[in-house]
């Protein structure tokens, strides 16, 4: 646990180191990230095992996250050069020239969750460093090694100068101290909506920039002309990958009445075929939930939804932290599995009769992170997709879609409008500075 005094000391050290780092050429900063990428391409032999032990992820998910982390480093390295050139602007005053350039914020605070600890840390840390900032990183208490200490080890080995990255393990008190540190100009937070509100509230009081990537209750709309088997396969992946513990997981399956019975049957068949067990076993597809608290939440949502009139098609049981993939039918607004982010391997199915009802159901949430539409005719699917309230919408795919060069983020209770990914990171981790010059020097009548 990092104390408040230790956070303040780290912030002061980061602030002292940051100007020298910002003064380096973009190519020098990019070179550090590219060396880190090279190291990650040949990771320590026990890194994947550490992923499995610390996060409960199956090995395939750990491998996927490792690849995503490499993508974040590669993309961030490219940003360093991309953001460097100033922009010439027109001035209305004769003899005055103007230019604007993106400059570092200074010290950036990064608070990350446990479900994708390495990738989500590098999604903020790498571009923040590439663009000339220093970083304070607070990983989730569940994943202090993969999401924190390993990041520091990797970048230190890659040649990052001392003082620029501080890993601050701890809980809410450490996070609060990070937000309140005077040297921290901006906070990048990824996590639950409830925790994000608290971070935003304190950052707002201190007039600090804050970027929030929060929870989701993502709709997967299956149209009448969809290939039902293919749609159910996509929907199963979206709800059950990493045991549903992803902010962009499919949270609600909205299915046209004409194909709903077939879709639900295929979805349940696929859920029942997934091997649940030890995440270290290569045959396992569904590993454990992160802890007892999350298990209790998932079980309560399933039980309350069934008690409210939904039908348990399959699953619904757990052994230890292993919750079986679960399909619920007849789910409607007002039931917990429709209204809340489950964050577990649960697939609630809701039936609609036409496109207007599908759109209304999809938008019947305070969240707005991701959505997807699966259909036969692309034009019809695009028309529905264009009406969905979400920061990211995918046509003929499911909602678990993320690439490091693409903007990522949501609206409403899923975020405050900021984005990660590619050039969006330039906006997140730098600010505009205007410089004007008058020739000859201007004189005034005062």
Secondary structure, 3 states (H helix, E strand, C coil): CCCHHHHHHHHHHHHHHHHHHHHCCHHHHHHHHHHHHHHHHCCCCCHHHHHHHHHCCCHHHHHHHHHHHHHHHHHHHHHHHHCCCCEEECCCCCCEEEEEEEEECCEEEEECCCCCHHHHHHHHHHHHHHCCCEEEEECCHHHCHHHHHHHHHHHHHCCCCCCCEEECCCCHHHHHHHHHCCCEEEEEEECCHHHHHHHHHHHHHCCCEEEEECCCCEEEEECCCCCHHHHHHHHHHHHHHHHHCCCCCEEEEEEEHHHHHHHHHHHHHHHHHCCECCCCCCCCCECCCCCHHHHHHHHHHHHHHHHCCCEEEECCCEECCEECCEEEECCCCCCHHHHCCCCCCEEEEEEECCHHHHHHHHCCCCEECEEEEECCCHHHHHHHHCCCCCCEEEECCCCCCCCCCCCECCEECCECCCCECCCHHHHHHEEEEEEEEECCCCCCCC
